[in-house]
Amino acid sequence: MKHKIRNFLTVIALLLSTVAAGCGKITTTPTPAMTTTLITTQTSSSTTTDINGLSLSLSTDRTTYQPSQDISITVDEANTLSEINNVPVSNNRPYSGLQAAPCDYISPYGIAVFQGNYTASTFSAGTPLTLYDPHVARLCPTIFGITSYSFQPSSDMAAVIEGSNPSPTNSSQQMKYELTLNGYWPDDNYSSNSQLTNFAPGVYTVVAGDEWGDLVVVHFTVSQ
């Protein structure tokens, strides 16, 4: 009997020691390290400054696009001087095919897009793509001859001075143009049946120029 009691007590002691050891052991599960992925979007931009104290900037919101993806192009004319800058027009655009929006005869700049990889000295050998629907009839306002632009200090805000009106046409407006494209019209003929066509894969050249002969060029690529 005493032998059985002693064996029972031994078993109890072993169990208690095992429980005690288990209570002193803490098991932890490692927390996975957090990782942060920084996604950056490259842009394409170019800026030039002329002797009049004006800077002409051109940019796209990306350098590479998927087919049918929107392409955002921005052109901006700004005064680099810290004082009001009255700049007479010079009618010296570096390329006759440059334009802003249809019927925009006020902006002192224009843009053009070419299919192909051109430079500032070779783009004129290409043919600019038609960026606006040629089938839309537009009634453009009458604009008297613009003689100068009055830029605010260190700003792209300017008043437009017309020859027959010594006062600004309206209050200062931003000399900045943003254009979003996802294609072009193969034919600029009003009577044609051309349809909006996505940009084909390849390299494209965007050109912007202003009244004072300034020219900037950027490129974008449409992927396969």
C-alpha positions as a Markdown table, in Angstrom:
| # | Residue | x | y | z |
|---|---|---|---|---|
| 1 | Met | 0.0 | 0.0 | 0.0 |
| 2 | Lys | 2.8 | 2.3 | 1.0 |
| 3 | His | 4.5 | 1.5 | -2.3 |
| 4 | Lys | 1.4 | 2.4 | -4.3 |
| 5 | Ile | 1.0 | 5.7 | -2.4 |
| 6 | Arg | 4.7 | 6.5 | -3.0 |
| 7 | Asn | 4.4 | 5.8 | -6.7 |
| 8 | Phe | 1.2 | 8.0 | -6.9 |
| 9 | Leu | 3.0 | 10.9 | -5.2 |
| 10 | Thr | 5.9 | 10.5 | -7.6 |
| 11 | Val | 3.5 | 10.8 | -10.6 |
| 12 | Ile | 1.8 | 13.8 | -9.0 |
| 13 | Ala | 5.2 | 15.5 | -8.5 |
| 14 | Leu | 6.2 | 14.9 | -12.1 |
| 15 | Leu | 2.9 | 16.3 | -13.3 |
| 16 | Leu | 3.3 | 19.4 | -11.2 |
| 17 | Ser | 6.8 | 20.0 | -12.4 |
| 18 | Thr | 5.7 | 19.7 | -16.0 |
| 19 | Val | 2.9 | 22.2 | -15.5 |
| 20 | Ala | 5.2 | 24.6 | -13.7 |
| 21 | Ala | 7.7 | 24.4 | -16.6 |
| 22 | Gly | 4.9 | 25.0 | -19.1 |
| 23 | Cys | 3.6 | 28.1 | -17.3 |
| 24 | Gly | 7.1 | 29.6 | -17.4 |
| 25 | Lys | 7.4 | 29.2 | -21.1 |
| 26 | Ile | 6.0 | 31.9 | -23.3 |
| 27 | Thr | 5.6 | 31.2 | -27.0 |
| 28 | Thr | 5.5 | 34.1 | -29.4 |
| 29 | Thr | 4.7 | 34.2 | -33.1 |
| 30 | Pro | 7.0 | 36.6 | -35.0 |
| 31 | Thr | 5.1 | 39.5 | -36.6 |
| 32 | Pro | 5.9 | 39.7 | -40.3 |
| 33 | Ala | 7.9 | 42.8 | -41.2 |
| 34 | Met | 5.8 | 45.5 | -43.0 |
| 35 | Thr | 7.1 | 46.4 | -46.4 |
| 36 | Thr | 6.2 | 49.6 | -48.2 |
| 37 | Thr | 6.3 | 49.8 | -52.0 |
| 38 | Leu | 6.9 | 53.3 | -53.4 |
| 39 | Ile | 5.4 | 53.8 | -56.8 |
| 40 | Thr | 6.8 | 56.7 | -58.8 |
| 41 | Thr | 5.6 | 58.0 | -62.1 |
| 42 | Gln | 8.1 | 59.6 | -64.4 |
| 43 | Thr | 7.2 | 62.7 | -66.2 |
| 44 | Ser | 8.7 | 64.3 | -69.3 |
| 45 | Ser | 9.3 | 68.1 | -69.2 |
| 46 | Ser | 11.3 | 70.9 | -70.8 |
| 47 | Thr | 11.6 | 74.6 | -70.1 |
| 48 | Thr | 13.3 | 77.5 | -71.9 |
| 49 | Thr | 13.7 | 81.1 | -70.9 |
| 50 | Asp | 14.0 | 84.0 | -73.4 |
| 51 | Ile | 15.4 | 87.5 | -73.3 |
| 52 | Asn | 12.0 | 88.9 | -72.6 |
| 53 | Gly | 12.0 | 87.4 | -69.2 |
| 54 | Leu | 9.4 | 84.7 | -70.1 |
| 55 | Ser | 9.7 | 81.0 | -69.6 |
| 56 | Leu | 7.9 | 78.4 | -71.8 |
| 57 | Ser | 7.4 | 75.0 | -70.2 |
| 58 | Leu | 6.1 | 71.8 | -71.7 |
| 59 | Ser | 5.4 | 68.5 | -69.9 |
| 60 | Thr | 3.5 | 65.2 | -70.0 |
| 61 | Asp | 2.2 | 63.4 | -66.9 |
| 62 | Arg | 4.1 | 60.2 | -67.9 |
| 63 | Thr | 6.8 | 59.0 | -70.2 |
| 64 | Thr | 5.1 | 55.7 | -71.1 |
| 65 | Tyr | 1.4 | 55.0 | -71.7 |
| 66 | Gln | -0.7 | 52.0 | -72.5 |
| 67 | Pro | -2.8 | 52.0 | -75.7 |
| 68 | Ser | -6.0 | 54.1 | -75.2 |
| 69 | Gln | -4.7 | 55.5 | -71.9 |
| 70 | Asp | -5.3 | 59.2 | -71.4 |
| 71 | Ile | -2.2 | 61.4 | -72.1 |
| 72 | Ser | -2.0 | 64.7 | -70.3 |
| 73 | Ile | 0.0 | 67.5 | -71.9 |
| 74 | Thr | 0.6 | 70.9 | -70.2 |
| 75 | Val | 2.1 | 74.0 | -71.7 |
| 76 | Asp | 2.8 | 77.1 | -69.5 |
| 77 | Glu | 4.1 | 80.6 | -70.3 |
| 78 | Ala | 5.3 | 82.5 | -67.2 |
| 79 | Asn | 7.0 | 85.8 | -66.3 |
| 80 | Thr | 10.4 | 85.1 | -64.5 |
| 81 | Leu | 10.8 | 88.8 | -63.5 |
| 82 | Ser | 9.7 | 90.1 | -60.1 |
| 83 | Glu | 7.9 | 93.0 | -61.7 |
| 84 | Ile | 5.1 | 93.5 | -64.2 |
| 85 | Asn | 6.3 | 92.5 | -67.6 |
| 86 | Asn | 4.7 | 94.1 | -70.7 |
| 87 | Val | 5.8 | 92.0 | -73.7 |
| 88 | Pro | 4.9 | 93.0 | -77.3 |
| 89 | Val | 4.0 | 90.2 | -79.6 |
| 90 | Ser | 6.5 | 89.4 | -82.3 |
| 91 | Asn | 4.6 | 86.9 | -84.5 |
| 92 | Asn | 7.6 | 84.7 | -84.5 |
| 93 | Arg | 6.2 | 81.3 | -83.8 |
| 94 | Pro | 8.9 | 78.7 | -84.7 |
| 95 | Tyr | 6.4 | 76.5 | -86.6 |
| 96 | Ser | 3.1 | 77.4 | -88.3 |
| 97 | Gly | 1.3 | 74.2 | -87.3 |
| 98 | Leu | 1.3 | 75.1 | -83.6 |
| 99 | Gln | -2.1 | 75.7 | -81.9 |
| 100 | Ala | -3.8 | 75.6 | -78.6 |
| 101 | Ala | -7.5 | 74.8 | -78.4 |
| 102 | Pro | -9.7 | 75.4 | -81.4 |
| 103 | Cys | -10.6 | 79.1 | -81.6 |
| 104 | Asp | -8.0 | 80.0 | -79.1 |
| 105 | Tyr | -6.4 | 83.1 | -80.7 |
| 106 | Ile | -5.4 | 84.6 | -77.4 |
| 107 | Ser | -2.8 | 82.2 | -76.0 |
| 108 | Pro | 0.7 | 83.2 | -77.0 |
| 109 | Tyr | 1.7 | 79.6 | -77.6 |
| 110 | Gly | 0.7 | 76.4 | -79.4 |
| 111 | Ile | 1.5 | 72.7 | -79.5 |
| 112 | Ala | 1.7 | 69.9 | -82.0 |
| 113 | Val | 2.2 | 66.1 | -81.7 |
| 114 | Phe | 4.1 | 64.1 | -84.2 |
| 115 | Gln | 4.3 | 60.3 | -84.5 |
| 116 | Gly | 8.0 | 59.5 | -84.4 |
| 117 | Asn | 11.1 | 60.4 | -82.5 |
| 118 | Tyr | 12.1 | 64.0 | -83.6 |
| 119 | Thr | 14.3 | 66.7 | -82.2 |
| 120 | Ala | 13.9 | 70.4 | -82.2 |
| 121 | Ser | 15.7 | 70.6 | -85.5 |
| 122 | Thr | 14.0 | 67.7 | -87.3 |
| 123 | Phe | 10.3 | 67.7 | -86.2 |
| 124 | Ser | 9.3 | 70.0 | -89.1 |
| 125 | Ala | 9.9 | 67.1 | -91.4 |
| 126 | Gly | 7.0 | 65.2 | -89.9 |
| 127 | Thr | 3.3 | 65.8 | -90.2 |
| 128 | Pro | 1.4 | 67.0 | -87.0 |
| 129 | Leu | -1.5 | 64.7 | -85.9 |
| 130 | Thr | -5.0 | 66.1 | -85.9 |
| 131 | Leu | -5.8 | 66.4 | -82.2 |
| 132 | Tyr | -9.4 | 67.9 | -82.4 |
| 133 | Asp | -12.4 | 66.4 | -84.1 |
| 134 | Pro | -12.5 | 68.0 | -87.6 |
| 135 | His | -16.2 | 67.2 | -88.0 |
| 136 | Val | -17.3 | 69.7 | -85.3 |
| 137 | Ala | -18.4 | 73.1 | -86.6 |
| 138 | Arg | -17.1 | 75.9 | -84.5 |
| 139 | Leu | -18.1 | 79.6 | -84.4 |
| 140 | Cys | -14.9 | 81.4 | -83.2 |
| 141 | Pro | -15.1 | 84.8 | -81.7 |
| 142 | Thr | -13.7 | 87.9 | -83.4 |
| 143 | Ile | -10.4 | 88.9 | -82.0 |
| 144 | Phe | -8.8 | 92.3 | -82.8 |
| 145 | Gly | -5.1 | 92.3 | -83.3 |
| 146 | Ile | -3.3 | 91.5 | -80.1 |
| 147 | Thr | -0.3 | 93.8 | -79.5 |
| 148 | Ser | 1.1 | 92.7 | -76.2 |
| 149 | Tyr | 0.7 | 90.7 | -73.0 |
| 150 | Ser | 1.0 | 92.2 | -69.6 |
| 151 | Phe | 2.3 | 89.5 | -67.2 |
| 152 | Gln | 2.1 | 89.8 | -63.4 |
| 153 | Pro | 5.3 | 89.6 | -61.4 |
| 154 | Ser | 6.7 | 86.0 | -61.1 |
| 155 | Ser | 3.5 | 84.6 | -62.5 |
| 156 | Asp | 1.8 | 83.0 | -65.5 |
| 157 | Met | -1.2 | 85.4 | -65.1 |
| 158 | Ala | -1.4 | 88.0 | -67.9 |
| 159 | Ala | -3.7 | 90.5 | -69.5 |
| 160 | Val | -4.1 | 90.5 | -73.2 |
| 161 | Ile | -3.8 | 93.9 | -74.9 |
| 162 | Glu | -5.7 | 94.3 | -78.3 |
| 163 | Gly | -4.7 | 96.9 | -80.8 |
| 164 | Ser | -8.1 | 98.6 | -81.0 |
| 165 | Asn | -8.5 | 98.5 | -77.2 |
| 166 | Pro | -5.8 | 100.0 | -75.0 |
| 167 | Ser | -7.4 | 98.3 | -72.0 |
| 168 | Pro | -7.0 | 94.6 | -71.3 |
| 169 | Thr | -9.6 | 92.4 | -73.1 |
| 170 | Asn | -10.5 | 91.0 | -69.7 |
| 171 | Ser | -8.9 | 90.5 | -66.3 |
| 172 | Ser | -5.7 | 88.6 | -66.1 |
| 173 | Gln | -5.9 | 85.0 | -67.1 |
| 174 | Gln | -3.6 | 82.1 | -66.7 |
| 175 | Met | -1.3 | 81.5 | -69.6 |
| 176 | Lys | -1.5 | 77.7 | -69.1 |
| 177 | Tyr | -3.1 | 75.1 | -71.3 |
| 178 | Glu | -3.8 | 71.5 | -70.3 |
| 179 | Leu | -4.8 | 69.0 | -73.0 |
| 180 | Thr | -5.9 | 65.4 | -72.4 |
| 181 | Leu | -5.7 | 63.0 | -75.4 |
| 182 | Asn | -6.3 | 59.3 | -76.0 |
| 183 | Gly | -6.0 | 59.4 | -79.7 |
| 184 | Tyr | -6.1 | 61.5 | -82.9 |
| 185 | Trp | -8.0 | 61.9 | -86.2 |
| 186 | Pro | -6.2 | 60.5 | -89.2 |
| 187 | Asp | -7.7 | 63.1 | -91.5 |
| 188 | Asp | -8.3 | 66.7 | -90.7 |
| 189 | Asn | -10.8 | 67.1 | -93.6 |
| 190 | Tyr | -14.2 | 68.3 | -92.3 |
| 191 | Ser | -16.1 | 66.2 | -94.9 |
| 192 | Ser | -14.1 | 63.0 | -94.3 |
| 193 | Asn | -15.3 | 59.9 | -92.4 |
| 194 | Ser | -12.2 | 59.6 | -90.2 |
| 195 | Gln | -12.7 | 58.4 | -86.6 |
| 196 | Leu | -10.8 | 58.9 | -83.4 |
| 197 | Thr | -7.9 | 56.5 | -83.5 |
| 198 | Asn | -5.8 | 55.4 | -80.5 |
| 199 | Phe | -2.1 | 56.2 | -80.6 |
| 200 | Ala | -0.3 | 53.2 | -82.0 |
| 201 | Pro | 2.7 | 51.7 | -80.1 |
| 202 | Gly | 5.8 | 53.7 | -80.6 |
| 203 | Val | 7.5 | 57.0 | -79.8 |
| 204 | Tyr | 5.8 | 60.4 | -80.1 |
| 205 | Thr | 7.2 | 63.9 | -80.1 |
| 206 | Val | 5.4 | 66.9 | -78.5 |
| 207 | Val | 6.4 | 70.4 | -79.6 |
| 208 | Ala | 5.4 | 73.7 | -78.1 |
| 209 | Gly | 6.4 | 77.2 | -79.3 |
| 210 | Asp | 5.4 | 80.8 | -78.5 |
| 211 | Glu | 5.1 | 84.2 | -80.1 |
| 212 | Trp | 8.7 | 85.0 | -79.4 |
| 213 | Gly | 10.3 | 82.1 | -81.1 |
| 214 | Asp | 10.8 | 79.9 | -78.1 |
| 215 | Leu | 10.6 | 76.1 | -78.7 |
| 216 | Val | 10.5 | 73.1 | -76.3 |
| 217 | Val | 10.3 | 69.4 | -77.1 |
| 218 | Val | 9.3 | 66.3 | -75.0 |
| 219 | His | 8.6 | 62.7 | -75.9 |
| 220 | Phe | 6.3 | 60.0 | -74.8 |
| 221 | Thr | 6.1 | 56.3 | -75.6 |
| 222 | Val | 3.0 | 54.1 | -76.2 |
| 223 | Ser | 3.8 | 50.6 | -75.2 |
| 224 | Gln | 2.8 | 47.4 | -77.0 |
